Amino acid sequence: MRVVGALIAPAICAAAVAYFGYFTIWGARGLMALADTQRELAVQRQQLAAIKADRERLQHRIDLLQPGHADPDLVEEVSRDQLTGTSPGQIAIPRNGH
């Protein structure tokens, strides 16, 4: 009886260590989940960099269209796209007025 009583505390401690050890590695917030989260973060950072590059490109085009210092070539390009309703890769050939 004394032997069983003496083994209860170490058994409970070993079970607690095993339980928390398991969830430290394979739990929802464990080391394996950390690796998955880091991979997902890397993908999200790449997407963010692409979106930032697109935004900078668009901001540059907006700056070129500001009144007072508009780029004539860009103004012509935008107006041609608006007036002819062209899609990317399509070529518009102006007709001579009659």
ChimeraX commands (.cxc) that place a marker at each C-alpha (Angstrom):
marker #1 position 0.00,0.00,0.00 radius 0.5
marker #1 position 2.84,2.39,0.76 radius 0.5
marker #1 position 4.42,1.65,-2.61 radius 0.5
marker #1 position 1.19,2.57,-4.44 radius 0.5
marker #1 position 0.86,5.77,-2.42 radius 0.5
marker #1 position 4.47,6.67,-3.16 radius 0.5
marker #1 position 3.93,6.18,-6.93 radius 0.5
marker #1 position 0.77,8.31,-7.24 radius 0.5
marker #1 position 2.50,11.72,-7.10 radius 0.5
marker #1 position 5.23,10.80,-9.67 radius 0.5
marker #1 position 2.59,9.25,-11.93 radius 0.5
marker #1 position 0.46,12.41,-11.84 radius 0.5
marker #1 position 3.53,14.55,-12.52 radius 0.5
marker #1 position 4.59,12.32,-15.42 radius 0.5
marker #1 position 1.07,12.49,-16.89 radius 0.5
marker #1 position 1.06,16.30,-16.60 radius 0.5
marker #1 position 4.49,16.55,-18.25 radius 0.5
marker #1 position 3.38,14.23,-21.07 radius 0.5
marker #1 position 0.13,16.17,-21.58 radius 0.5
marker #1 position 1.77,19.59,-21.74 radius 0.5
marker #1 position 4.72,18.22,-23.73 radius 0.5
marker #1 position 2.36,16.82,-26.36 radius 0.5
marker #1 position 0.52,20.12,-26.75 radius 0.5
marker #1 position 3.79,22.06,-26.79 radius 0.5
marker #1 position 4.77,20.24,-29.96 radius 0.5
marker #1 position 1.54,19.19,-31.70 radius 0.5
marker #1 position -1.06,21.47,-30.12 radius 0.5
marker #1 position -3.01,24.24,-31.82 radius 0.5
marker #1 position -0.31,26.73,-30.78 radius 0.5
marker #1 position 2.60,24.33,-30.64 radius 0.5
marker #1 position 5.84,24.15,-32.56 radius 0.5
marker #1 position 4.28,22.43,-35.59 radius 0.5
marker #1 position 1.60,25.14,-35.81 radius 0.5
marker #1 position 4.35,27.77,-35.52 radius 0.5
marker #1 position 6.07,26.38,-38.62 radius 0.5
marker #1 position 2.77,26.47,-40.57 radius 0.5
marker #1 position 2.12,30.03,-39.40 radius 0.5
marker #1 position 5.58,31.16,-40.48 radius 0.5
marker #1 position 5.06,29.68,-43.96 radius 0.5
marker #1 position 1.70,31.43,-44.25 radius 0.5
marker #1 position 3.27,34.68,-43.05 radius 0.5
marker #1 position 5.93,34.46,-45.77 radius 0.5
marker #1 position 3.22,34.07,-48.44 radius 0.5
marker #1 position 1.26,36.99,-47.00 radius 0.5
marker #1 position 4.38,39.18,-46.98 radius 0.5
marker #1 position 4.97,38.41,-50.67 radius 0.5
marker #1 position 1.39,39.36,-51.47 radius 0.5
marker #1 position 1.77,42.57,-49.46 radius 0.5
marker #1 position 4.94,43.48,-51.37 radius 0.5
marker #1 position 3.12,42.95,-54.69 radius 0.5
marker #1 position 0.18,45.07,-53.55 radius 0.5
marker #1 position 2.52,47.83,-52.36 radius 0.5
marker #1 position 4.30,47.81,-55.74 radius 0.5
marker #1 position 0.96,48.09,-57.56 radius 0.5
marker #1 position -0.09,50.93,-55.28 radius 0.5
marker #1 position 3.16,52.81,-55.88 radius 0.5
marker #1 position 2.75,52.37,-59.64 radius 0.5
marker #1 position -0.82,53.68,-59.51 radius 0.5
marker #1 position 0.18,56.58,-57.25 radius 0.5
marker #1 position 2.87,57.54,-59.77 radius 0.5
marker #1 position 0.29,57.54,-62.58 radius 0.5
marker #1 position -2.04,59.67,-60.43 radius 0.5
marker #1 position 0.78,62.12,-59.75 radius 0.5
marker #1 position 1.43,62.37,-63.50 radius 0.5
marker #1 position -2.23,63.33,-64.07 radius 0.5
marker #1 position -2.38,66.16,-61.51 radius 0.5
marker #1 position -3.55,69.50,-62.91 radius 0.5
marker #1 position -0.77,71.95,-63.67 radius 0.5
marker #1 position 1.92,69.38,-64.38 radius 0.5
marker #1 position 0.13,66.59,-66.22 radius 0.5
marker #1 position 2.16,64.36,-68.53 radius 0.5
marker #1 position 0.73,64.87,-72.04 radius 0.5
marker #1 position 1.46,61.32,-73.15 radius 0.5
marker #1 position -0.34,59.81,-70.18 radius 0.5
marker #1 position -3.29,62.16,-70.60 radius 0.5
marker #1 position -3.57,61.10,-74.25 radius 0.5
marker #1 position -3.34,57.42,-73.31 radius 0.5
marker #1 position -6.05,57.72,-70.65 radius 0.5
marker #1 position -8.34,59.76,-72.88 radius 0.5
marker #1 position -7.91,57.30,-75.76 radius 0.5
marker #1 position -8.77,54.40,-73.47 radius 0.5
marker #1 position -11.83,56.24,-72.15 radius 0.5
marker #1 position -13.09,57.35,-75.56 radius 0.5
marker #1 position -12.51,54.17,-77.54 radius 0.5
marker #1 position -13.24,51.64,-74.78 radius 0.5
marker #1 position -10.22,49.58,-75.68 radius 0.5
marker #1 position -9.12,46.53,-73.81 radius 0.5
marker #1 position -5.48,45.61,-73.12 radius 0.5
marker #1 position -3.59,44.63,-76.24 radius 0.5
marker #1 position -6.17,46.18,-78.58 radius 0.5
marker #1 position -5.00,48.80,-81.07 radius 0.5
marker #1 position -7.12,51.83,-82.03 radius 0.5
marker #1 position -6.60,53.31,-85.48 radius 0.5
marker #1 position -7.98,56.86,-85.78 radius 0.5
marker #1 position -10.07,57.65,-88.84 radius 0.5
marker #1 position -9.71,60.88,-90.76 radius 0.5
marker #1 position -12.70,63.20,-90.41 radius 0.5
marker #1 position -14.88,63.65,-93.55 radius 0.5
marker link #1:1,2 radius 0.2
marker link #1:2,3 radius 0.2
marker link #1:3,4 radius 0.2
marker link #1:4,5 radius 0.2
marker link #1:5,6 radius 0.2
marker link #1:6,7 radius 0.2
marker link #1:7,8 radius 0.2
marker link #1:8,9 radius 0.2
marker link #1:9,10 radius 0.2
marker link #1:10,11 radius 0.2
marker link #1:11,12 radius 0.2
marker link #1:12,13 radius 0.2
marker link #1:13,14 radius 0.2
marker link #1:14,15 radius 0.2
marker link #1:15,16 radius 0.2
marker link #1:16,17 radius 0.2
marker link #1:17,18 radius 0.2
marker link #1:18,19 radius 0.2
marker link #1:19,20 radius 0.2
marker link #1:20,21 radius 0.2
marker link #1:21,22 radius 0.2
marker link #1:22,23 radius 0.2
marker link #1:23,24 radius 0.2
marker link #1:24,25 radius 0.2
marker link #1:25,26 radius 0.2
marker link #1:26,27 radius 0.2
marker link #1:27,28 radius 0.2
marker link #1:28,29 radius 0.2
marker link #1:29,30 radius 0.2
marker link #1:30,31 radius 0.2
marker link #1:31,32 radius 0.2
marker link #1:32,33 radius 0.2
marker link #1:33,34 radius 0.2
marker link #1:34,35 radius 0.2
marker link #1:35,36 radius 0.2
marker link #1:36,37 radius 0.2
marker link #1:37,38 radius 0.2
marker link #1:38,39 radius 0.2
marker link #1:39,40 radius 0.2
marker link #1:40,41 radius 0.2
marker link #1:41,42 radius 0.2
marker link #1:42,43 radius 0.2
marker link #1:43,44 radius 0.2
marker link #1:44,45 radius 0.2
marker link #1:45,46 radius 0.2
marker link #1:46,47 radius 0.2
marker link #1:47,48 radius 0.2
marker link #1:48,49 radius 0.2
marker link #1:49,50 radius 0.2
marker link #1:50,51 radius 0.2
marker link #1:51,52 radius 0.2
marker link #1:52,53 radius 0.2
marker link #1:53,54 radius 0.2
marker link #1:54,55 radius 0.2
marker link #1:55,56 radius 0.2
marker link #1:56,57 radius 0.2
marker link #1:57,58 radius 0.2
marker link #1:58,59 radius 0.2
marker link #1:59,60 radius 0.2
marker link #1:60,61 radius 0.2
marker link #1:61,62 radius 0.2
marker link #1:62,63 radius 0.2
marker link #1:63,64 radius 0.2
marker link #1:64,65 radius 0.2
marker link #1:65,66 radius 0.2
marker link #1:66,67 radius 0.2
marker link #1:67,68 radius 0.2
marker link #1:68,69 radius 0.2
marker link #1:69,70 radius 0.2
marker link #1:70,71 radius 0.2
marker link #1:71,72 radius 0.2
marker link #1:72,73 radius 0.2
marker link #1:73,74 radius 0.2
marker link #1:74,75 radius 0.2
marker link #1:75,76 radius 0.2
marker link #1:76,77 radius 0.2
marker link #1:77,78 radius 0.2
marker link #1:78,79 radius 0.2
marker link #1:79,80 radius 0.2
marker link #1:80,81 radius 0.2
marker link #1:81,82 radius 0.2
marker link #1:82,83 radius 0.2
marker link #1:83,84 radius 0.2
marker link #1:84,85 radius 0.2
marker link #1:85,86 radius 0.2
marker link #1:86,87 radius 0.2
marker link #1:87,88 radius 0.2
marker link #1:88,89 radius 0.2
marker link #1:89,90 radius 0.2
marker link #1:90,91 radius 0.2
marker link #1:91,92 radius 0.2
marker link #1:92,93 radius 0.2
marker link #1:93,94 radius 0.2
marker link #1:94,95 radius 0.2
marker link #1:95,96 radius 0.2
marker link #1:96,97 radius 0.2
marker link #1:97,98 radius 0.2
view
